[in-house]
Structures are given as C-alpha cells and as structure tokens.
C-alpha cells in the first residue's frame, strides 16, 4: 500500500511539472479564445480585462467550478481534473461561452 501511495504522489508531481497555464481574457463580454485544448492538470487563468465584473463557471462533472464574482482587473485560476469537453459560461453575461477540450 505504501508503494502505491508513493507512486501516485510521484505521478501527481510529474503531471504538475508538465502542466500548462492557459490564459483566457474576458473582454468585450467575450472569452478570448472561445475554444481551447488542454490536458488534465493544466490550469486556466481567467483575466478580467473589462471595466465591469465577470464570472466563469462550469457544471461539467469532475471539472465543475464557479469562480463567483470577478472584479475588473482580477485573475482567477482553475485546474482541469478530468478528460472531456468542458462548457464554460459567465453567469452575468450568458452570451459568453468557452469550450475546452481536455485530453
């Protein structure tokens, strides 16, 4: 059992070493880019570059999150936890949509 725990810890450390940070800018009531390809363990940093608040959320299973109210100039990061397609929206501006394919 101890060997299994060590192996899992090493896998987590190794995956974080190779993780990528993806920047998604929120400006003009839009996510930029509108689509993104990423890997499990990668992070997405949401940068609010507008003069008003935004939000980012997803209801997609293991990648479910809600960053809450994001003030102008704030950054907020999430980590992708499972493969699949993640639909991300803004609860304040329903027309804002981002599709992330996680491999």
ZIRABEL-V886638 format. One record per helix or strand. SS is the DSSP state (H for helix, E for strand). FROM is the first residue (numbers start at 1). LEN is the number of residues. Records with the same first field share a line. If there is no record, write none. Layout:
SS->FROM-LEN + FROM-LEN
//
This chain:
H->2-16 + 61-3
E->21-7 + 30-3 + 35-4 + 43-6 + 54-1 + 57-2 + 65-2 + 70-1 + 75-5 + 84-6 + 97-6
//
